[in-house]
């Protein structure tokens, strides 16, 4: 069974008016695996941020950044070291997505959403999904990758789950993937957004959003405080979502949402 791994790396980046990177810092770089340090060092100078370029700024823009590093365990070998069998994993890694956070007082927003609430997209106060009781009883944790289509009235026109990954290895994962998917879709249908009233996006008739919802249990498999550590999950099937994929170049990725469950004995 393939295993995916991921971690979130934070820092700051200074972006030139043309979207290119002028300077950057990485938080606690010494705590990151060497392979991740090398990946960021080689890739960051070549990044371009269209969301900042499109603002028309005339000077450098400094922003806090969250970078999601994803990887796949491609090979597992066992070797004898000091008379003991030691398992060694080969991991292929890459940068999957980057979020630039707006400066205060709108630090909870990203440049992709638009830093000015009047010209950007705003999610109104929206509760996360409730933790499914069946999953809590089974100590199941996972993450749902959701796509939303938002209309001019700020309501969800369509919602679909692209993938559900689990953090636990179990004989029959289909049931819990469906449980996490169903509760996420039911909750997301009630979310509301405030759409831009001025600016370049005011005339759009739809927005496609990407939202990850993480389900974790206090004291469970997921250590939400760990920095620089791989978090492994078991990837579920990827579902094609034609209405989201046709607008893939303009998908707005929202900050991750989490819902916490209690460890049930």
N, C-alpha and C positions, 0 to 999 in steps of 0.2 A: 504494500500500500504506500503510495507516495506521501511524503510529508512536506508541507510548506512551512517556512519560517519567516519571521518578520520582526522588525524593530523600528521604533520611531526615534529619530535623531533630531535634536533641536539646536538652534543657533541663531545667527543673524546674518543678513546679506545686504550689501549696499549695491543698488542697481542704478546703472546709468540711464539717461533719458531714452536711449535706443533699446532698452531692455536687457543689455548685456551686464554681466557681473563685474563690479569694480573692486569689491573686497568682501570677505566673509569671515565669520568665526564659527567654530563648532564647540558647543557646550561639552565640557568634560571629555575631550577627545581621547584622553589617555584611558578612559574606561571602555572604549569601543574596541571590538576585535580588529586586529591589524588589517584584515581584508576589507573591512568597512572603511577604515581610515584611508586606505589606498584608493578605494572606489570613489570616495568623496573628493579626495585631492585631485584625481584625474578628471572627474566629470564636472565639478562645480564651475570652473572657469569657462566652460563652454555653454552654460545654461543661458537661455533667453526668456525673459518674463514679459509676454505680450500684454498681460493685465496691467502692468505698470507703464509699458510703452504707450498703451492706448489712452492713458490719462492725460497725455500731452505735457507732462511735467518738464521743466527746463533745467532741473538740477538733479543730483543724485538722490535716491530715495532709500532710506534704511528701514528694514523691516525684520521682525522676528520671523523665523522660518521653522516649519516642522517638515521633516523629510521621512517618508516611509520607505525603508529598505526591505525588499522582499527577496526570497530565495527558495530554491527547491533542493532537497537532499537527493542528489543524483546517483550516489553510489555509497554503499556501506561495505566496509571490509573489516575483517577480524585478523588481528596479528597477535603473536605471542610476545609479550614484553615482561621480562623478569619472571617467566614461568606462568604468566597470567594472560588470558585472552582479553584483548583490548579492542573495542569497536571504534573504528574511525570512519567519519562521514565526510563525503565530498559535497560541498554546497556551491551551487551557482547562484550568484546574487546580482541584483540590479536595483536602480532607483525606480520605484513604481509611481509615486506621485509626491508633489511638493505643495505645501500650503504656505503662502505668505500672509501674515497676520497684520491687520491694519494698526496704525498707531493709536494710542489712547485719544479719546475716550471710547473708541470702537474696537478695542483689541480682540473682542470675541468674534469679530467679522474677519473675512479674508478679502484680499484684493480681487479674487475671482467673483465674490459676491458683490463687490463694490463697497468702498469704505463709507460713502455718504449714504445714509438710509434713504434719502430722497431719490438718488440716482441709481441705487443698487437694490438687490433683492434681499428682503428681510423675512426670516421665519418668525412668526409671532410665537409667544410662549406656548411651547408644545411639550407635553409630558412624554417621556420615553415609554416604550411598551412595558407592561407589567411582566415580571418574571413568571414564566409558565410553571404552575405548581408541579406538573409531571416532571419537568426538567429539574426543578430544585430537588425533588425527592430522589431522583436518579443521579444527582450531583453532576448534571450535564451542563457544559458551558460551550459557547460558540459565538460566531460573528456572522451577521447577515449583511450581504452587499445588496443594497436597494437602489432602484432607479425610480424617479418620480417625474411626472410631467405636470407642470404648473401652468394654469391658464391666466388670462388677463384679470380674472376676478380673484386671483390668489388662492384658488382651490385646487386640490389635486384632481387632475383629469384622469390620469392613469398611474398605476403603481405596479411594479413587478420586481421580483427578487431574482437577481442575476446568479447568486451563489450563496450557499451556506456552508461555512467551515466549522468543524467541531474541534474542541480542545481535548476530547476524551476518545480513546479507542474502544469501541464497543462492537459486538457481533452484528447488530442491525442498526446502522446509523440513520436509515431512511426516516424512521418515525420521528426522531428528534430534529432532523433537518426540517421536516414538515411542520412540527410544533413551533419552532423558532420562526419559520417563514410565515405561518398563518398569523401569529400574534403581532408580528411586525407590520404586515400588510393591513391588518384590521386597524391598528393604531395610526398608521401613516395616512390612511384615508381621511382622518379627521384633522390633520395638520392644516394650518392656514398660513399664508404668506402675504406680505405687503410688497407689491410689485413697484418698479420705478415709475415715478410720475413726471420726471424731467430727465434730461440727459440722453445719451445715444441709444439707450436700451428702452426708452419709454414707449417706443412703437412696436416692440416685439409682442407677438401673440401667444408665445409659449416659451417655457424654460424647461430644460431637462437637467435634473439634479442627481448627483450620486451621493448616497448616504450610507455609511457603515454604522451598524448598531451592534455593539458588543454586549453579550450576556456573560456575566461572571458572578461567582459566588465568593463571598468573604471566606477566606481560609481554604479556597478551592485550588484548582490547577493554575489559575492565572494570577501571576504576581504583578499587580498594577503599579507597584512602586519601583520595579527593577528598571534600571537604565543601562543601556549597552548590552543587554542580554537578549538572546534570541527567544521569541515566543513561537512554539511549534503548534501547527494545527493540521488537521486532516481535511484536505480540500474536497468539497463536494462538486458535483457536475456543474458546468457553466451553461446557463440557459441563454439562448439568443433572444434579444429584445429589439426587434427591428425598429420600432419607433424611437428608441433611445440611440441606437447605433447610427441611424441616418443623420443624427445631429451631434455625433460624437466629438467633433471639434469645438463645440460650444457648451459641453457639459460642465456644470458648476458643481464642484465637489464641496460638500458641506463638512464642517468639523465633525469628527467622530462623536457619536452619541453612545453612552453606556447605561446599562440598567443592571442593578446589583441585586442578587438574591441571597437569601439566608441559607446556611448549610443545615440541611435537615437530616437528622439521624434516622 
